[in-house]
Amino acid sequence: MHYFIYAFFLTVWGWVLSGAYIRFVFPVINSAYDFAAGLEEVGGFYYRYLSLSIKIVLAAAQTYVLGIWSAYCVLRTINFLQEPGTNGWLYYISAFVICEGILGIVAKREDYRGLLSIVHSAMAMGFFVMFALNPAFLASVYPWFPPLMKITIG
């Protein structure tokens, strides 16, 4: 029952957050990409540089925001593993599958507009493994998140 509660609520939160991200964040990002594409059409070095800068900032911001989901999955797993009678491999494998599945749903909904329009999804997916193997890295990227979930790392 303990495992079911863990996996069920992780899946439900992932479904809710992916739906909210697709519905509310995507329109803002798409309008920013449309603006950047308009700058590229104008031509000139300055406008192309500005367009590339906008795309890099968007990719970095999306990587940070989507990485929060990976961090949440790892922190929730760490939290559940602190209870007696839990087995680490089952929880980590389940969290990996759920985390990657939710990020895959978000990535599938995105339009391909070049490498910078998709690299954030791949990086957020890689964050799960990096955070699971090195929770101290999680605390350095998101220092506000472990205390928010009342988890001590390190």
Secondary structure, 3 states (H helix, E strand, C coil): CHHHHHHHHHHHHHHHHHHHHHHHHHHHHHHHHHHHHHHHHHCCHHHHHHHHHHHHHHHHHHHHHHHHHHHHHHHHHHHHHCCCCCCHHHHHHHHHHHHHHHHHHHHHHCCCCCHHHCHHHHHHHHHHHHHHHCHHHHHHHCCCHHHHCCCCCC
